[in-house]
Amino acid sequence: MKSGAKTVKAYLAGLPADRRRAIAAVRDAINANLPDGYAEGMQYGMIGWFVPHSVYPPGYHCDPAQPVPFVSLASQKNHMALYLFCLYTDPEALERFRAAWTNAGKRLDMGTSCVRFKRLEDVPLDVIGREIRRVPVSKFIRAYEAGLAGTGAGRARTAKKKTKKAAKKTQKNKPSALTRSAAVKKNTSKTTTARATKKPESRKKAPRRRAT
């Protein structure tokens, strides 16, 4: 359920008491273990943690105006959801997370894009914190870019960079309109001067015929 809240504080304030308590607890667990370099804020109508443009200028491949999402937390209509993008770029970490959650004695309700839960008691906060702590920004971006490399989005981004670079090189080597104009004027001036200074050929007088 997308929220129109502009800040995390406003988002939490708009939740029912039980949802607010659960979301706040999961948020605290994430912030307590969040490696340096990530930022927290509202993203796509949810509480989000992401790699800011100051750290990764290209931004999110789906929407470059957005920073690359790392984790998102939301209160949906029938459940609460934790979106762990940091795990979906690392199959080994994903399996480790599944096993740790189950070993904590909690039932894991995990879809293709999120972990769903209805009560705070259903969530092993230490398992979430441990996985968050294991993913520094540099590791996450490497995995993110590796995932893009084999996709159409990755190839398109690479092609775009090459095209942009080639265009800059062409523009750099291409003379400007002002330079071309100056060159034309210079050549025209040389031609005019050459014509003006060229002496006309003198005609030879025909010899006079002697009277006989």
Backbone torsions as a table, in degrees:
resi	resn	phi	psi	omega
1	MET	NA	110.6	-175.6
2	LYS	-72.5	134.9	-179.4
3	SER	-105.0	150.6	177.4
4	GLY	-94.9	6.2	-179.7
5	ALA	-61.9	140.1	-178.5
6	LYS	-92.5	-20.1	-179.4
7	THR	-130.7	160.6	178.3
8	VAL	-63.7	-40.6	179.6
9	LYS	-59.0	-44.5	179.4
10	ALA	-66.9	-36.4	179.0
11	TYR	-62.2	-48.5	-179.4
12	LEU	-63.6	-39.1	-178.6
13	ALA	-64.1	-25.9	-177.8
14	GLY	-86.7	0.2	-178.2
15	LEU	-92.8	153.6	172.4
16	PRO	-62.2	155.8	-174.4
17	ALA	-53.8	-45.6	-178.0
18	ASP	-67.4	-39.3	177.5
19	ARG	-67.5	-41.2	-179.1
20	ARG	-60.9	-42.2	-179.9
21	ARG	-62.7	-45.7	-178.4
22	ALA	-67.6	-48.3	-179.1
23	ILE	-62.6	-41.3	-179.8
24	ALA	-63.7	-38.5	-179.3
25	ALA	-67.6	-43.3	178.1
26	VAL	-65.8	-40.8	177.7
27	ARG	-59.7	-44.6	179.8
28	ASP	-61.9	-38.8	179.8
29	ALA	-65.0	-38.5	178.7
30	ILE	-68.2	-49.1	-178.2
31	ASN	-63.3	-32.6	-179.5
32	ALA	-69.7	-21.2	-176.8
33	ASN	-117.7	4.6	-175.2
34	LEU	-71.4	122.6	177.6
35	PRO	-65.8	160.2	178.4
36	ASP	-62.9	148.6	175.9
37	GLY	107.7	-26.0	177.9
38	TYR	-84.6	160.9	177.5
39	ALA	-131.2	153.6	178.6
40	GLU	-111.8	143.9	177.8
41	GLY	179.0	-173.7	176.7
42	MET	-86.9	130.9	179.2
43	GLN	-145.2	126.6	-178.6
44	TYR	55.5	36.1	176.6
45	GLY	75.0	14.1	-179.6
46	MET	-132.3	165.9	170.8
47	ILE	-72.3	128.3	-176.4
48	GLY	-132.9	151.8	171.2
49	TRP	-121.4	133.2	-170.7
50	PHE	-150.1	171.2	176.1
51	VAL	-94.5	108.8	-175.6
52	PRO	-64.4	158.7	179.9
53	HIS	-60.9	-26.3	178.8
54	SER	-66.1	-23.2	178.4
55	VAL	-97.9	-40.1	-179.5
56	TYR	-133.6	87.0	-175.1
57	PRO	-55.3	-34.9	-177.9
58	PRO	-60.1	-27.0	-179.9
59	GLY	75.4	-171.7	-176.8
60	TYR	-74.5	131.5	-174.9
61	HIS	-63.4	-28.5	178.6
62	CYS	-72.9	-27.7	-180.0
63	ASP	-158.3	91.2	-176.3
64	PRO	-55.1	-18.9	177.9
65	ALA	-72.2	-18.0	179.4
66	GLN	-98.0	144.9	173.6
67	PRO	-71.1	160.1	-179.4
68	VAL	-69.0	120.5	-179.7
69	PRO	-69.7	140.9	179.7
70	PHE	-111.1	-52.4	177.1
71	VAL	-145.2	144.5	174.1
72	SER	-132.3	149.6	-177.8
73	LEU	-135.5	128.9	-175.0
74	ALA	-146.7	153.8	172.4
75	SER	-101.5	110.0	-180.0
76	GLN	-94.9	-179.8	-174.8
77	LYS	-61.1	-48.9	-175.1
78	ASN	-110.5	1.8	-178.7
79	HIS	-165.5	176.6	171.1
80	MET	-108.9	153.6	-173.9
81	ALA	-138.2	141.6	177.2
82	LEU	-119.1	115.9	-178.5
83	TYR	-98.5	111.3	-174.8
84	LEU	-105.1	78.1	178.7
85	PHE	-62.0	-27.4	-178.7
86	CYS	-65.0	-22.0	179.4
87	LEU	-92.0	-30.9	-175.7
88	TYR	-73.5	-9.0	175.3
89	THR	-94.8	-1.6	-175.7
90	ASP	-140.6	93.7	-177.9
91	PRO	-55.4	-38.2	-179.8
92	GLU	-65.1	-43.5	178.6
93	ALA	-65.6	-35.0	179.8
94	LEU	-64.0	-43.8	179.0
95	GLU	-66.8	-38.7	178.3
96	ARG	-62.8	-40.3	179.4
97	PHE	-64.6	-45.0	179.0
98	ARG	-57.7	-46.1	-177.9
99	ALA	-65.6	-42.7	-178.8
100	ALA	-64.2	-39.8	180.0
101	TRP	-64.1	-45.9	-179.5
102	THR	-66.0	-40.6	180.0
103	ASN	-66.1	-20.4	177.8
104	ALA	-79.4	-1.1	177.7
105	GLY	82.5	18.2	-179.5
106	LYS	-109.6	146.9	177.3
107	ARG	-80.0	126.9	-178.9
108	LEU	-95.7	118.3	175.2
109	ASP	-110.0	92.6	-172.7
110	MET	-121.9	123.4	177.0
111	GLY	-94.9	-164.2	-179.1
112	THR	-74.0	-17.6	-177.5
113	SER	-131.7	-4.5	-176.5
114	CYS	-159.2	164.6	172.0
115	VAL	-103.6	125.9	-178.9
116	ARG	-103.9	140.5	176.4
117	PHE	-150.0	154.8	-177.5
118	LYS	-112.3	-20.5	179.4
119	ARG	-137.4	153.7	177.6
120	LEU	-61.7	-34.0	-178.8
121	GLU	-64.0	-15.4	-179.7
122	ASP	-85.8	-3.0	-172.2
123	VAL	-113.6	120.9	173.6
124	PRO	-82.2	94.8	-174.0
125	LEU	-59.9	-33.5	-179.0
126	ASP	-66.1	-33.4	178.7
127	VAL	-66.6	-43.1	178.0
128	ILE	-63.2	-48.2	-179.1
129	GLY	-59.6	-40.2	-178.4
130	ARG	-64.6	-41.9	-179.8
131	GLU	-70.0	-37.7	177.7
132	ILE	-61.7	-43.4	-177.4
133	ARG	-64.2	-26.3	-175.8
134	ARG	-81.0	-3.2	-174.3
135	VAL	-121.2	85.5	174.5
136	PRO	-67.8	162.6	-176.9
137	VAL	-55.5	-45.4	-176.9
138	SER	-59.4	-41.9	179.8
139	LYS	-67.4	-42.2	-179.0
140	PHE	-63.6	-44.3	-179.2
141	ILE	-66.8	-37.6	176.9
142	ARG	-61.0	-45.6	179.5
143	ALA	-66.6	-38.7	179.7
144	TYR	-62.9	-46.9	-179.0
145	GLU	-69.4	-34.9	177.4
146	ALA	-64.5	-37.9	177.8
147	GLY	-66.7	-32.9	179.7
148	LEU	-76.5	-28.0	-172.3
149	ALA	-54.9	-38.3	-177.5
150	GLY	-93.7	4.9	-178.4
151	THR	-102.7	165.2	176.7
152	GLY	-60.3	-36.8	-179.3
153	ALA	-63.9	-40.6	179.8
154	GLY	-66.3	-42.8	179.8
155	ARG	-66.5	-38.1	179.4
156	ALA	-64.5	-40.8	-180.0
157	ARG	-65.5	-40.9	178.8
158	THR	-64.3	-44.2	179.8
159	ALA	-62.9	-38.7	-179.8
160	LYS	-64.3	-41.4	179.2
161	LYS	-63.5	-42.5	-179.4
162	LYS	-65.3	-42.7	179.3
163	THR	-62.1	-43.4	-179.4
164	LYS	-64.2	-40.8	180.0
165	LYS	-65.7	-42.1	179.3
166	ALA	-64.8	-39.5	179.6
167	ALA	-63.8	-40.5	178.7
168	LYS	-64.7	-40.2	-179.7
169	LYS	-65.4	-42.8	178.9
170	THR	-63.3	-43.5	-179.3
171	GLN	-63.6	-36.4	-179.2
172	LYS	-67.2	-40.4	-178.0
173	ASN	-82.4	-19.4	-177.0
174	LYS	-79.2	126.2	179.4
175	PRO	-66.2	143.7	-179.7
176	SER	-72.0	165.3	179.3
177	ALA	-61.1	-35.8	180.0
178	LEU	-66.5	-41.4	179.2
179	THR	-65.0	-43.5	-179.9
180	ARG	-63.6	-40.7	179.9
181	SER	-62.7	-41.9	180.0
182	ALA	-64.6	-38.9	-179.6
183	ALA	-65.4	-41.0	178.9
184	VAL	-63.3	-44.8	179.7
185	LYS	-61.8	-40.2	-179.0
186	LYS	-63.8	-45.3	179.7
187	ASN	-65.1	-39.6	178.8
188	THR	-63.6	-41.5	180.0
189	SER	-63.3	-41.8	179.5
190	LYS	-62.3	-42.5	-178.9
191	THR	-64.3	-43.6	-179.8
192	THR	-63.1	-44.1	-179.9
193	THR	-63.2	-41.5	-179.3
194	ALA	-63.3	-39.7	179.5
195	ARG	-67.2	-38.1	-176.8
196	ALA	-70.1	-35.1	-175.8
197	THR	-88.3	-8.7	-178.7
198	LYS	-74.8	122.3	-178.9
199	LYS	-75.2	136.6	177.5
200	PRO	-68.2	146.9	-179.5
201	GLU	-71.8	132.0	179.1
202	SER	-78.5	140.2	179.3
203	ARG	-86.4	135.6	177.4
204	LYS	-77.6	130.8	178.6
205	LYS	-72.3	138.6	178.3
206	ALA	-73.1	138.2	179.8
207	PRO	-63.3	141.5	178.6
208	ARG	-73.9	141.6	177.7
209	ARG	-86.9	132.3	179.6
210	ARG	-76.0	141.5	177.5
211	ALA	-71.9	140.7	179.9
212	THR	-105.8	NA	NA
